[in-house]
Amino acid sequence: MMELTGLSAEAAWNYIDRYNAMVQRMDDRDAARKARALVSSVPDTTNVTTPLGDAQPFQYVESAPGSSDITKLAARGVSEAQEAECDAMYETRMTYCRALSKMYGGDLRTYLACKQQAFRDYQACRGYL
């Protein structure tokens, strides 16, 4: 090929390098043009009102209905003993999941599905589902 064009090997490599650089510049310009077009197509949201934009602000008032239960509502967890039972159940389920996965030849999907269900059960045990 080089004999046909009359270029030495070094000249051919220089030509290829210049060509690749030109293609890269064109790709960069095209990407910049597409980015500008994308940015200009985004609507201006600075003056958009939300459905709750005119809602009245509220503040915590000591005499609000149910305010005496506010700390009970915030402390939703379970006792330490119940938490320990939940942890033990979760660890047992995870051991089961690892064994089940090995029975299916190390199937990752089996392990992940079992792990997901074990975590759901753990959260339910703790009162979060």
N, CA, C and O atoms as a Tinker XYZ file with bonds, in Angstrom:
   516  protein
     1  N      0.823000   -1.191000    0.000000    73     2
     2  CA     0.000000    0.000000    0.000000    64     1     3
     3  C      0.869000    1.257000    0.000000    63     2     4     5
     4  O      0.613000    2.211000   -0.734000    81     3
     5  N      1.899000    1.230000    0.841000    73     3     6
     6  CA     2.757000    2.408000    0.934000    64     5     7
     7  C      3.483000    2.670000   -0.378000    63     6     8     9
     8  O      3.713000    3.824000   -0.740000    81     7
     9  N      3.851000    1.592000   -1.101000    73     7    10
    10  CA     4.534000    1.785000   -2.372000    64     9    11
    11  C      3.616000    2.484000   -3.373000    63    10    12    13
    12  O      4.071000    3.299000   -4.176000    81    11
    13  N      2.311000    2.160000   -3.321000    73    11    14
    14  CA     1.366000    2.753000   -4.256000    64    13    15
    15  C      1.186000    4.249000   -4.014000    63    14    16    17
    16  O      1.021000    5.008000   -4.968000    81    15
    17  N      1.215000    4.677000   -2.778000    73    15    18
    18  CA     1.012000    6.090000   -2.454000    64    17    19
    19  C      2.299000    6.874000   -2.493000    63    18    20    21
    20  O      2.274000    8.104000   -2.508000    81    19
    21  N      3.414000    6.194000   -2.510000    73    19    22
    22  CA     4.695000    6.874000   -2.546000    64    21    23
    23  C      5.110000    7.412000   -1.190000    63    22    24    25
    24  O      5.965000    8.294000   -1.124000    81    23
    25  N      4.527000    6.904000   -0.095000    73    23    26
    26  CA     4.864000    7.367000    1.250000    64    25    27
    27  C      5.783000    6.371000    1.931000    63    26    28    29
    28  O      5.660000    5.161000    1.744000    81    27
    29  N      6.704000    6.898000    2.723000    73    27    30
    30  CA     7.505000    6.014000    3.551000    64    29    31
    31  C      6.639000    5.552000    4.730000    63    30    32    33
    32  O      5.557000    6.092000    4.957000    81    31
    33  N      7.105000    4.586000    5.452000    73    31    34
    34  CA     6.344000    4.081000    6.602000    64    33    35
    35  C      6.123000    5.187000    7.621000    63    34    36    37
    36  O      5.030000    5.323000    8.171000    81    35
    37  N      7.144000    5.964000    7.868000    73    35    38
    38  CA     7.019000    7.057000    8.835000    64    37    39
    39  C      6.017000    8.108000    8.364000    63    38    40    41
    40  O      5.209000    8.597000    9.154000    81    39
    41  N      6.067000    8.448000    7.099000    73    39    42
    42  CA     5.131000    9.436000    6.544000    64    41    43
    43  C      3.701000    8.898000    6.595000    63    42    44    45
    44  O      2.757000    9.643000    6.859000    81    43
    45  N      3.551000    7.593000    6.337000    73    43    46
    46  CA     2.213000    6.999000    6.399000    64    45    47
    47  C      1.654000    7.059000    7.826000    63    46    48    49
    48  O      0.480000    7.374000    8.018000    81    47
    49  N      2.481000    6.760000    8.814000    73    47    50
    50  CA     2.034000    6.822000   10.208000    64    49    51
    51  C      1.700000    8.261000   10.605000    63    50    52    53
    52  O      0.727000    8.492000   11.323000    81    51
    53  N      2.483000    9.212000   10.153000    73    51    54
    54  CA     2.186000   10.622000   10.427000    64    53    55
    55  C      0.848000   11.025000    9.828000    63    54    56    57
    56  O      0.058000   11.730000   10.455000    81    55
    57  N      0.604000   10.562000    8.587000    73    55    58
    58  CA    -0.672000   10.856000    7.928000    64    57    59
    59  C     -1.834000   10.258000    8.724000    63    58    60    61
    60  O     -2.855000   10.914000    8.927000    81    59
    61  N     -1.673000    9.017000    9.172000    73    59    62
    62  CA    -2.733000    8.347000    9.949000    64    61    63
    63  C     -2.969000    9.086000   11.256000    63    62    64    65
    64  O     -4.117000    9.265000   11.663000    81    63
    65  N     -1.900000    9.518000   11.921000    73    63    66
    66  CA    -2.053000   10.261000   13.174000    64    65    67
    67  C     -2.800000   11.575000   12.949000    63    66    68    69
    68  O     -3.684000   11.930000   13.729000    81    67
    69  N     -2.438000   12.310000   11.862000    73    67    70
    70  CA    -3.136000   13.570000   11.567000    64    69    71
    71  C     -4.609000   13.319000   11.233000    63    70    72    73
    72  O     -5.488000   14.083000   11.634000    81    71
    73  N     -4.862000   12.238000   10.493000    73    71    74
    74  CA    -6.232000   11.895000   10.129000    64    73    75
    75  C     -7.048000   11.569000   11.391000    63    74    76    77
    76  O     -8.173000   12.041000   11.552000    81    75
    77  N     -6.469000   10.762000   12.273000    73    75    78
    78  CA    -7.168000   10.412000   13.511000    64    77    79
    79  C     -7.432000   11.646000   14.368000    63    78    80    81
    80  O     -8.496000   11.757000   14.975000    81    79
    81  N     -6.485000   12.565000   14.424000    73    79    82
    82  CA    -6.673000   13.799000   15.185000    64    81    83
    83  C     -7.795000   14.632000   14.581000    63    82    84    85
    84  O     -8.597000   15.213000   15.312000    81    83
    85  N     -7.862000   14.695000   13.233000    73    83    86
    86  CA    -8.929000   15.444000   12.577000    64    85    87
    87  C    -10.302000   14.813000   12.882000    63    86    88    89
    88  O    -11.270000   15.525000   13.152000    81    87
    89  N    -10.374000   13.492000   12.836000    73    87    90
    90  CA   -11.631000   12.795000   13.143000    64    89    91
    91  C    -12.036000   13.069000   14.588000    63    90    92    93
    92  O    -13.216000   13.280000   14.871000    81    91
    93  N    -11.067000   13.068000   15.506000    73    91    94
    94  CA   -11.369000   13.340000   16.912000    64    93    95
    95  C    -11.900000   14.759000   17.087000    63    94    96    97
    96  O    -12.851000   14.967000   17.840000    81    95
    97  N    -11.303000   15.743000   16.402000    73    95    98
    98  CA   -11.792000   17.127000   16.481000    64    97    99
    99  C    -13.213000   17.230000   15.959000    63    98   100   101
   100  O    -14.041000   17.933000   16.538000    81    99
   101  N    -13.501000   16.529000   14.859000    73    99   102
   102  CA   -14.855000   16.547000   14.306000    64   101   103
   103  C    -15.848000   15.901000   15.275000    63   102   104   105
   104  O    -16.962000   16.394000   15.452000    81   103
   105  N    -15.439000   14.801000   15.897000    73   103   106
   106  CA   -16.308000   14.152000   16.887000    64   105   107
   107  C    -16.557000   15.065000   18.085000    63   106   108   109
   108  O    -17.675000   15.137000   18.594000    81   107
   109  N    -15.503000   15.768000   18.535000    73   107   110
   110  CA   -15.650000   16.699000   19.659000    64   109   111
   111  C    -16.605000   17.832000   19.311000    63   110   112   113
   112  O    -17.453000   18.201000   20.124000    81   111
   113  N    -16.475000   18.386000   18.107000    73   111   114
   114  CA   -17.365000   19.466000   17.677000    64   113   115
   115  C    -18.808000   18.973000   17.583000    63   114   116   117
   116  O    -19.741000   19.669000   17.982000    81   115
   117  N    -18.975000   17.770000   17.053000    73   115   118
   118  CA   -20.324000   17.207000   16.931000    64   117   119
   119  C    -20.934000   16.982000   18.317000    63   118   120   121
   120  O    -22.111000   17.273000   18.531000    81   119
   121  N    -20.148000   16.470000   19.245000    73   119   122
   122  CA   -20.640000   16.250000   20.605000    64   121   123
   123  C    -21.006000   17.578000   21.264000    63   122   124   125
   124  O    -22.020000   17.664000   21.957000    81   123
   125  N    -20.190000   18.618000   21.055000    73   123   126
   126  CA   -20.487000   19.941000   21.626000    64   125   127
   127  C    -21.762000   20.515000   21.022000    63   126   128   129
   128  O    -22.572000   21.110000   21.732000    81   127
   129  N    -21.944000   20.340000   19.725000    73   127   130
   130  CA   -23.158000   20.830000   19.070000    64   129   131
   131  C    -24.393000   20.116000   19.619000    63   130   132   133
   132  O    -25.415000   20.749000   19.883000    81   131
   133  N    -24.297000   18.813000   19.786000    73   131   134
   134  CA   -25.430000   18.048000   20.327000    64   133   135
   135  C    -25.721000   18.457000   21.771000    63   134   136   137
   136  O    -26.881000   18.529000   22.175000    81   135
   137  N    -24.678000   18.722000   22.540000    73   135   138
   138  CA   -24.876000   19.139000   23.932000    64   137   139
   139  C    -25.556000   20.501000   23.992000    63   138   140   141
   140  O    -26.449000   20.715000   24.811000    81   139
   141  N    -25.137000   21.427000   23.125000    73   139   142
   142  CA   -25.790000   22.746000   23.095000    64   141   143
   143  C    -27.253000   22.625000   22.710000    63   142   144   145
   144  O    -28.110000   23.301000   23.279000    81   143
   145  N    -27.538000   21.759000   21.740000    73   143   146
   146  CA   -28.927000   21.557000   21.318000    64   145   147
   147  C    -29.749000   20.947000   22.444000    63   146   148   149
   148  O    -30.911000   21.304000   22.636000    81   147
   149  N    -29.151000   20.037000   23.177000    73   147   150
   150  CA   -29.858000   19.404000   24.286000    64   149   151
   151  C    -30.142000   20.412000   25.395000    63   150   152   153
   152  O    -31.245000   20.443000   25.942000    81   151
   153  N    -29.160000   21.228000   25.724000    73   151   154
   154  CA   -29.336000   22.236000   26.774000    64   153   155
   155  C    -30.387000   23.261000   26.368000    63   154   156   157
   156  O    -31.199000   23.682000   27.192000    81   155
   157  N    -30.375000   23.658000   25.115000    73   155   158
   158  CA   -31.349000   24.662000   24.677000    64   157   159
   159  C    -32.761000   24.095000   24.606000    63   158   160   161
   160  O    -33.728000   24.857000   24.600000    81   159
   161  N    -32.900000   22.770000   24.551000    73   159   162
   162  CA   -34.236000   22.175000   24.488000    64   161   163
   163  C    -34.867000   21.993000   25.865000    63   162   164   165
   164  O    -36.055000   21.685000   25.961000    81   163
   165  N    -34.091000   22.179000   26.933000    73   163   166
   166  CA   -34.625000   22.038000   28.292000    64   165   167
   167  C    -35.436000   23.283000   28.628000    63   166   168   169
   168  O    -34.941000   24.401000   28.482000    81   167
   169  N    -36.681000   23.102000   29.078000    73   167   170
   170  CA   -37.501000   24.284000   29.389000    64   169   171
   171  C    -36.986000   25.030000   30.614000    63   170   172   173
   172  O    -36.365000   24.446000   31.502000    81   171
   173  N    -37.251000   26.305000   30.640000    73   171   174
   174  CA   -36.858000   27.152000   31.766000    64   173   175
   175  C    -37.824000   26.887000   32.923000    63   174   176   177
   176  O    -39.031000   27.092000   32.788000    81   175
   177  N    -37.296000   26.435000   34.048000    73   175   178
   178  CA   -38.142000   26.097000   35.195000    64   177   179
   179  C    -37.965000   27.065000   36.356000    63   178   180   181
   180  O    -38.372000   26.755000   37.475000    81   179
   181  N    -37.375000   28.214000   36.122000    73   179   182
   182  CA   -37.112000   29.131000   37.230000    64   181   183
   183  C    -38.388000   29.767000   37.776000    63   182   184   185
   184  O    -38.441000   30.093000   38.962000    81   183
   185  N    -39.404000   29.951000   36.958000    73   183   186
   186  CA   -40.629000   30.609000   37.420000    64   185   187
   187  C    -41.834000   29.668000   37.451000    63   186   188   189
   188  O    -42.979000   30.120000   37.419000    81   187
   189  N    -41.578000   28.368000   37.513000    73   187   190
   190  CA   -42.665000   27.393000   37.535000    64   189   191
   191  C    -43.162000   27.241000   38.968000    63   190   192   193
   192  O    -42.367000   27.101000   39.897000    81   191
   193  N    -44.478000   27.271000   39.140000    73   191   194
   194  CA   -45.044000   27.060000   40.470000    64   193   195
   195  C    -45.411000   25.598000   40.620000    63   194   196   197
   196  O    -45.816000   24.941000   39.662000    81   195
   197  N    -45.266000   25.108000   41.816000    73   195   198
   198  CA   -45.630000   23.723000   42.097000    64   197   199
   199  C    -47.060000   23.683000   42.605000    63   198   200   201
   200  O    -47.590000   24.708000   43.034000    81   199
   201  N    -47.695000   22.517000   42.565000    73   199   202
   202  CA   -49.062000   22.436000   43.078000    64   201   203
   203  C    -49.182000   22.878000   44.543000    63   202   204   205
   204  O    -50.249000   23.327000   44.962000    81   203
   205  N    -48.118000   22.758000   45.312000    73   203   206
   206  CA   -48.154000   23.156000   46.719000    64   205   207
   207  C    -47.496000   24.510000   46.942000    63   206   208   209
   208  O    -47.217000   24.887000   48.080000    81   207
   209  N    -47.250000   25.234000   45.872000    73   207   210
   210  CA   -46.578000   26.515000   45.979000    64   209   211
   211  C    -47.298000   27.532000   46.840000    63   210   212   213
   212  O    -46.656000   28.398000   47.435000    81   211
   213  N    -48.626000   27.446000   46.920000    73   211   214
   214  CA   -49.377000   28.406000   47.731000    64   213   215
   215  C    -49.844000   27.808000   49.053000    63   214   216   217
   216  O    -50.717000   28.377000   49.709000    81   215
   217  N    -49.280000   26.671000   49.456000    73   215   218
   218  CA   -49.672000   26.032000   50.717000    64   217   219
   219  C    -49.191000   26.866000   51.895000    63   218   220   221
   220  O    -48.141000   27.505000   51.829000    81   219
   221  N    -49.956000   26.854000   52.955000    73   219   222
   222  CA   -49.606000   27.595000   54.158000    64   221   223
   223  C    -48.514000   26.856000   54.931000    63   222   224   225
   224  O    -48.582000   25.633000   55.053000    81   223
   225  N    -47.525000   27.551000   55.449000    73   223   226
   226  CA   -46.496000   26.887000   56.257000    64   225   227
   227  C    -47.097000   26.430000   57.585000    63   226   228   229
   228  O    -48.091000   26.983000   58.054000    81   227
   229  N    -46.491000   25.438000   58.166000    73   227   230
   230  CA   -46.972000   24.974000   59.460000    64   229   231
   231  C    -45.807000   24.852000   60.421000    63   230   232   233
   232  O    -44.651000   24.734000   60.015000    81   231
   233  N    -46.135000   24.883000   61.711000    73   231   234
   234  CA   -45.128000   24.755000   62.753000    64   233   235
   235  C    -45.639000   23.771000   63.787000    63   234   236   237
   236  O    -46.845000   23.591000   63.959000    81   235
   237  N    -44.700000   23.140000   64.470000    73   235   238
   238  CA   -45.065000   22.231000   65.543000    64   237   239
   239  C    -45.599000   23.035000   66.718000    63   238   240   241
   240  O    -44.972000   23.987000   67.182000    81   239
   241  N    -46.755000   22.634000   67.179000    73   239   242
   242  CA   -47.378000   23.285000   68.325000    64   241   243
   243  C    -47.594000   22.219000   69.388000    63   242   244   245
   244  O    -48.081000   21.127000   69.092000    81   243
   245  N    -47.235000   22.533000   70.614000    73   243   246
   246  CA   -47.317000   21.556000   71.704000    64   245   247
   247  C    -48.735000   21.012000   71.872000    63   246   248   249
   248  O    -48.902000   19.855000   72.256000    81   247
   249  N    -49.744000   21.810000   71.596000    73   247   250
   250  CA   -51.122000   21.375000   71.816000    64   249   251
   251  C    -51.750000   20.737000   70.575000    63   250   252   253
   252  O    -52.967000   20.563000   70.514000    81   251
   253  N    -50.925000   20.390000   69.589000    73   251   254
   254  CA   -51.474000   19.781000   68.380000    64   253   255
   255  C    -52.093000   18.424000   68.719000    63   254   256   257
   256  O    -51.622000   17.748000   69.634000    81   255
   257  N    -53.134000   18.016000   68.003000    73   255   258
   258  CA   -53.764000   16.729000   68.288000    64   257   259
   259  C    -52.757000   15.594000   68.135000    63   258   260   261
   260  O    -52.047000   15.514000   67.133000    81   259
   261  N    -52.702000   14.736000   69.115000    73   259   262
   262  CA   -51.800000   13.597000   69.078000    64   261   263
   263  C    -50.357000   13.932000   69.377000    63   262   264   265
   264  O    -49.491000   13.080000   69.180000    81   263
   265  N    -50.054000   15.145000   69.848000    73   263   266
   266  CA   -48.659000   15.518000   70.082000    64   265   267
   267  C    -48.049000   14.748000   71.242000    63   266   268   269
   268  O    -46.825000   14.641000   71.327000    81   267
   269  N    -48.862000   14.215000   72.129000    73   267   270
   270  CA   -48.305000   13.439000   73.236000    64   269   271
   271  C    -47.740000   12.109000   72.738000    63   270   272   273
   272  O    -46.896000   11.506000   73.402000    81   271
   273  N    -48.196000   11.658000   71.588000    73   271   274
   274  CA   -47.713000   10.390000   71.032000    64   273   275
   275  C    -46.569000   10.575000   70.037000    63   274   276   277
   276  O    -46.137000    9.619000   69.394000    81   275
   277  N    -46.088000   11.796000   69.916000    73   275   278
   278  CA   -45.105000   12.086000   68.880000    64   277   279
   279  C    -43.810000   11.293000   69.077000    63   278   280   281
   280  O    -43.220000   10.838000   68.097000    81   279
   281  N    -43.356000   11.118000   70.321000    73   279   282
   282  CA   -42.127000   10.354000   70.535000    64   281   283
   283  C    -42.381000    8.869000   70.328000    63   282   284   285
   284  O    -41.482000    8.151000   69.890000    81   283
   285  N    -43.568000    8.398000   70.629000    73   283   286
   286  CA   -43.887000    6.996000   70.369000    64   285   287
   287  C    -43.919000    6.745000   68.863000    63   286   288   289
   288  O    -43.510000    5.684000   68.391000    81   287
   289  N    -44.398000    7.710000   68.133000    73   287   290
   290  CA   -44.459000    7.590000   66.691000    64   289   291
   291  C    -43.050000    7.562000   66.100000    63   290   292   293
   292  O    -42.777000    6.801000   65.172000    81   291
   293  N    -42.167000    8.382000   66.634000    73   291   294
   294  CA   -40.797000    8.446000   66.120000    64   293   295
   295  C    -40.003000    7.200000   66.492000    63   294   296   297
   296  O    -39.192000    6.734000   65.692000    81   295
   297  N    -40.213000    6.657000   67.671000    73   295   298
   298  CA   -39.500000    5.464000   68.120000    64   297   299
   299  C    -40.291000    4.233000   67.703000    63   298   300   301
   300  O    -41.003000    3.632000   68.508000    81   299
   301  N    -40.159000    3.880000   66.472000    73   299   302
   302  CA   -40.991000    2.833000   65.900000    64   301   303
   303  C    -40.384000    1.449000   66.043000    63   302   304   305
   304  O    -41.057000    0.453000   65.781000    81   303
   305  N    -39.146000    1.368000   66.448000    73   303   306
   306  CA   -38.444000    0.090000   66.499000    64   305   307
   307  C    -39.024000   -0.869000   67.511000    63   306   308   309
   308  O    -40.098000   -0.630000   68.064000    81   307
   309  N    -38.314000   -1.954000   67.752000    73   307   310
   310  CA   -38.752000   -2.988000   68.688000    64   309   311
   311  C    -37.768000   -3.050000   69.840000    63   310   312   313
   312  O    -36.742000   -2.370000   69.833000    81   311
   313  N    -38.085000   -3.859000   70.817000    73   311   314
   314  CA   -37.208000   -3.991000   71.980000    64   313   315
   315  C    -35.888000   -4.647000   71.570000    63   314   316   317
   316  O    -35.766000   -5.212000   70.483000    81   315
   317  N    -34.910000   -4.556000   72.463000    73   315   318
   318  CA   -33.606000   -5.156000   72.167000    64   317   319
   319  C    -33.713000   -6.666000   72.020000    63   318   320   321
   320  O    -33.033000   -7.263000   71.185000    81   319
   321  N    -34.560000   -7.279000   72.827000    73   319   322
   322  CA   -34.729000   -8.729000   72.731000    64   321   323
   323  C    -35.341000   -9.114000   71.388000    63   322   324   325
   324  O    -34.896000  -10.063000   70.743000    81   323
   325  N    -36.361000   -8.373000   70.974000    73   323   326
   326  CA   -36.991000   -8.647000   69.688000    64   325   327
   327  C    -36.005000   -8.392000   68.550000    63   326   328   329
   328  O    -35.961000   -9.149000   67.580000    81   327
   329  N    -35.214000   -7.323000   68.673000    73   327   330
   330  CA   -34.202000   -7.011000   67.662000    64   329   331
   331  C    -33.191000   -8.151000   67.553000    63   330   332   333
   332  O    -32.790000   -8.518000   66.449000    81   331
   333  N    -32.774000   -8.717000   68.694000    73   331   334
   334  CA   -31.829000   -9.834000   68.686000    64   333   335
   335  C    -32.438000  -11.058000   68.006000    63   334   336   337
   336  O    -31.751000  -11.767000   67.270000    81   335
   337  N    -33.718000  -11.304000   68.248000    73   335   338
   338  CA   -34.400000  -12.420000   67.579000    64   337   339
   339  C    -34.448000  -12.200000   66.070000    63   338   340   341
   340  O    -34.223000  -13.125000   65.290000    81   339
   341  N    -34.737000  -10.985000   65.675000    73   339   342
   342  CA   -34.796000  -10.662000   64.248000    64   341   343
   343  C    -33.429000  -10.847000   63.594000    63   342   344   345
   344  O    -33.329000  -11.386000   62.492000    81   343
   345  N    -32.368000  -10.393000   64.286000    73   343   346
   346  CA   -31.009000  -10.558000   63.765000    64   345   347
   347  C    -30.662000  -12.035000   63.613000    63   346   348   349
   348  O    -30.097000  -12.446000   62.599000    81   347
   349  N    -31.000000  -12.827000   64.620000    73   347   350
   350  CA   -30.708000  -14.260000   64.562000    64   349   351
   351  C    -31.477000  -14.921000   63.419000    63   350   352   353
   352  O    -30.933000  -15.769000   62.712000    81   351
   353  N    -32.745000  -14.530000   63.237000    73   351   354
   354  CA   -33.545000  -15.082000   62.146000    64   353   355
   355  C    -32.919000  -14.713000   60.802000    63   354   356   357
   356  O    -32.845000  -15.546000   59.898000    81   355
   357  N    -32.472000  -13.469000   60.673000    73   355   358
   358  CA   -31.867000  -13.013000   59.422000    64   357   359
   359  C    -30.588000  -13.789000   59.121000    63   358   360   361
   360  O    -30.375000  -14.215000   57.986000    81   359
   361  N    -29.742000  -13.973000   60.121000    73   359   362
   362  CA   -28.499000  -14.717000   59.918000    64   361   363
   363  C    -28.788000  -16.163000   59.524000    63   362   364   365
   364  O    -28.098000  -16.725000   58.673000    81   363
   365  N    -29.805000  -16.765000   60.140000    73   363   366
   366  CA   -30.191000  -18.132000   59.783000    64   365   367
   367  C    -30.671000  -18.192000   58.338000    63   366   368   369
   368  O    -30.298000  -19.096000   57.589000    81   367
   369  N    -31.496000  -17.230000   57.952000    73   367   370
   370  CA   -31.999000  -17.190000   56.573000    64   369   371
   371  C    -30.854000  -16.990000   55.578000    63   370   372   373
   372  O    -30.859000  -17.581000   54.498000    81   371
   373  N    -29.885000  -16.167000   55.936000    73   371   374
   374  CA   -28.760000  -15.935000   55.019000    64   373   375
   375  C    -27.916000  -17.202000   54.866000    63   374   376   377
   376  O    -27.422000  -17.489000   53.776000    81   375
   377  N    -27.749000  -17.955000   55.945000    73   375   378
   378  CA   -27.043000  -19.234000   55.860000    64   377   379
   379  C    -27.796000  -20.177000   54.933000    63   378   380   381
   380  O    -27.198000  -20.873000   54.113000    81   379
   381  N    -29.116000  -20.189000   55.076000    73   379   382
   382  CA   -29.968000  -20.994000   54.211000    64   381   383
   383  C    -29.820000  -20.553000   52.750000    63   382   384   385
   384  O    -29.745000  -21.395000   51.855000    81   383
   385  N    -29.779000  -19.256000   52.508000    73   383   386
   386  CA   -29.654000  -18.736000   51.145000    64   385   387
   387  C    -28.340000  -19.176000   50.506000    63   386   388   389
   388  O    -28.316000  -19.564000   49.338000    81   387
   389  N    -27.253000  -19.118000   51.264000    73   387   390
   390  CA   -25.960000  -19.550000   50.733000    64   389   391
   391  C    -25.995000  -21.036000   50.391000    63   390   392   393
   392  O    -25.489000  -21.454000   49.350000    81   391
   393  N    -26.602000  -21.839000   51.284000    73   391   394
   394  CA   -26.692000  -23.280000   51.027000    64   393   395
   395  C    -27.580000  -23.556000   49.816000    63   394   396   397
   396  O    -27.242000  -24.388000   48.975000    81   395
   397  N    -28.699000  -22.869000   49.726000    73   395   398
   398  CA   -29.612000  -23.058000   48.601000    64   397   399
   399  C    -28.934000  -22.707000   47.286000    63   398   400   401
   400  O    -29.099000  -23.414000   46.292000    81   399
   401  N    -28.183000  -21.631000   47.275000    73   399   402
   402  CA   -27.470000  -21.227000   46.071000    64   401   403
   403  C    -26.459000  -22.289000   45.662000    63   402   404   405
   404  O    -26.324000  -22.595000   44.477000    81   403
   405  N    -25.750000  -22.853000   46.633000    73   403   406
   406  CA   -24.780000  -23.905000   46.321000    64   405   407
   407  C    -25.467000  -25.143000   45.777000    63   406   408   409
   408  O    -24.923000  -25.818000   44.904000    81   407
   409  N    -26.671000  -25.456000   46.287000    73   407   410
   410  CA   -27.414000  -26.612000   45.786000    64   409   411
   411  C    -27.772000  -26.431000   44.312000    63   410   412   413
   412  O    -27.872000  -27.409000   43.571000    81   411
   413  N    -27.962000  -25.188000   43.892000    73   411   414
   414  CA   -28.282000  -24.888000   42.500000    64   413   415
   415  C    -27.036000  -24.517000   41.703000    63   414   416   417
   416  O    -27.124000  -23.782000   40.719000    81   415
   417  N    -25.894000  -25.013000   42.114000    73   415   418
   418  CA   -24.662000  -24.802000   41.361000    64   417   419
   419  C    -24.099000  -23.398000   41.468000    63   418   420   421
   420  O    -23.446000  -22.924000   40.539000    81   419
   421  N    -24.339000  -22.722000   42.588000    73   419   422
   422  CA   -23.826000  -21.367000   42.774000    64   421   423
   423  C    -24.632000  -20.331000   42.012000    63   422   424   425
   424  O    -24.114000  -19.271000   41.660000    81   423
   425  N    -25.901000  -20.633000   41.755000    73   423   426
   426  CA   -26.753000  -19.722000   40.984000    64   425   427
   427  C    -26.937000  -18.403000   41.730000    63   426   428   429
   428  O    -27.466000  -18.376000   42.841000    81   427
   429  N    -26.496000  -17.320000   41.113000    73   427   430
   430  CA   -26.552000  -16.000000   41.734000    64   429   431
   431  C    -27.987000  -15.511000   41.870000    63   430   432   433
   432  O    -28.330000  -14.868000   42.862000    81   431
   433  N    -28.831000  -15.807000   40.883000    73   431   434
   434  CA   -30.220000  -15.339000   40.958000    64   433   435
   435  C    -30.952000  -15.969000   42.134000    63   434   436   437
   436  O    -31.735000  -15.303000   42.811000    81   435
   437  N    -30.700000  -17.250000   42.378000    73   435   438
   438  CA   -31.321000  -17.927000   43.520000    64   437   439
   439  C    -30.880000  -17.254000   44.811000    63   438   440   441
   440  O    -31.696000  -16.987000   45.693000    81   439
   441  N    -29.585000  -16.982000   44.915000    73   439   442
   442  CA   -29.059000  -16.351000   46.127000    64   441   443
   443  C    -29.658000  -14.957000   46.336000    63   442   444   445
   444  O    -30.084000  -14.619000   47.440000    81   443
   445  N    -29.688000  -14.153000   45.271000    73   443   446
   446  CA   -30.192000  -12.782000   45.406000    64   445   447
   447  C    -31.681000  -12.751000   45.736000    63   446   448   449
   448  O    -32.114000  -11.927000   46.542000    81   447
   449  N    -32.473000  -13.635000   45.127000    73   447   450
   450  CA   -33.907000  -13.677000   45.424000    64   449   451
   451  C    -34.136000  -14.099000   46.871000    63   450   452   453
   452  O    -34.986000  -13.540000   47.563000    81   451
   453  N    -33.377000  -15.082000   47.316000    73   451   454
   454  CA   -33.499000  -15.551000   48.700000    64   453   455
   455  C    -33.050000  -14.465000   49.674000    63   454   456   457
   456  O    -33.687000  -14.253000   50.706000    81   455
   457  N    -31.968000  -13.786000   49.352000    73   455   458
   458  CA   -31.456000  -12.711000   50.208000    64   457   459
   459  C    -32.468000  -11.570000   50.306000    63   458   460   461
   460  O    -32.673000  -11.000000   51.378000    81   459
   461  N    -33.094000  -11.244000   49.179000    73   459   462
   462  CA   -34.102000  -10.183000   49.180000    64   461   463
   463  C    -35.281000  -10.550000   50.073000    63   462   464   465
   464  O    -35.769000   -9.717000   50.836000    81   463
   465  N    -35.736000  -11.792000   49.980000    73   463   466
   466  CA   -36.852000  -12.230000   50.819000    64   465   467
   467  C    -36.442000  -12.266000   52.284000    63   466   468   469
   468  O    -37.241000  -11.922000   53.156000    81   467
   469  N    -35.221000  -12.672000   52.566000    73   467   470
   470  CA   -34.731000  -12.697000   53.948000    64   469   471
   471  C    -34.717000  -11.280000   54.528000    63   470   472   473
   472  O    -35.071000  -11.081000   55.691000    81   471
   473  N    -34.312000  -10.304000   53.726000    73   471   474
   474  CA   -34.287000   -8.929000   54.214000    64   473   475
   475  C    -35.702000   -8.400000   54.433000    63   474   476   477
   476  O    -35.954000   -7.680000   55.399000    81   475
   477  N    -36.635000   -8.757000   53.529000    73   475   478
   478  CA   -38.036000   -8.357000   53.730000    64   477   479
   479  C    -38.579000   -8.921000   55.041000    63   478   480   481
   480  O    -39.250000   -8.224000   55.802000    81   479
   481  N    -38.276000  -10.201000   55.291000    73   479   482
   482  CA   -38.741000  -10.819000   56.532000    64   481   483
   483  C    -38.106000  -10.149000   57.751000    63   482   484   485
   484  O    -38.749000   -9.976000   58.786000    81   483
   485  N    -36.841000   -9.778000   57.609000    73   483   486
   486  CA   -36.124000   -9.097000   58.699000    64   485   487
   487  C    -36.778000   -7.753000   59.001000    63   486   488   489
   488  O    -37.000000   -7.412000   60.163000    81   487
   489  N    -37.082000   -6.995000   57.958000    73   487   490
   490  CA   -37.732000   -5.705000   58.143000    64   489   491
   491  C    -39.133000   -5.870000   58.734000    63   490   492   493
   492  O    -39.542000   -5.074000   59.580000    81   491
   493  N    -39.860000   -6.876000   58.304000    73   491   494
   494  CA   -41.189000   -7.139000   58.857000    64   493   495
   495  C    -41.082000   -7.504000   60.328000    63   494   496   497
   496  O    -41.895000   -7.063000   61.140000    81   495
   497  N    -40.096000   -8.298000   60.671000    73   495   498
   498  CA   -39.891000   -8.684000   62.072000    64   497   499
   499  C    -39.620000   -7.459000   62.935000    63   498   500   501
   500  O    -40.052000   -7.396000   64.085000    81   499
   501  N    -38.908000   -6.491000   62.381000    73   499   502
   502  CA   -38.586000   -5.259000   63.115000    64   501   503
   503  C    -39.722000   -4.235000   63.086000    63   502   504   505
   504  O    -39.626000   -3.184000   63.719000    81   503
   505  N    -40.788000   -4.538000   62.361000    73   503   506
   506  CA   -41.943000   -3.658000   62.345000    64   505   507
   507  C    -41.896000   -2.590000   61.282000    63   506   508   509
   508  O    -42.614000   -1.595000   61.386000    81   507
   509  N    -41.073000   -2.759000   60.259000    73   507   510
   510  CA   -40.938000   -1.723000   59.234000    64   509   511
   511  C    -41.687000   -2.036000   57.936000    63   510   512   513
   512  O    -41.594000   -1.262000   56.984000    81   511
   513  N    -42.407000   -3.118000   57.873000    73   511   514
   514  CA   -43.201000   -3.399000   56.670000    64   513   515
   515  C    -44.652000   -3.571000   57.025000    63   514   516
   516  O    -45.479000   -3.813000   56.146000    81   515
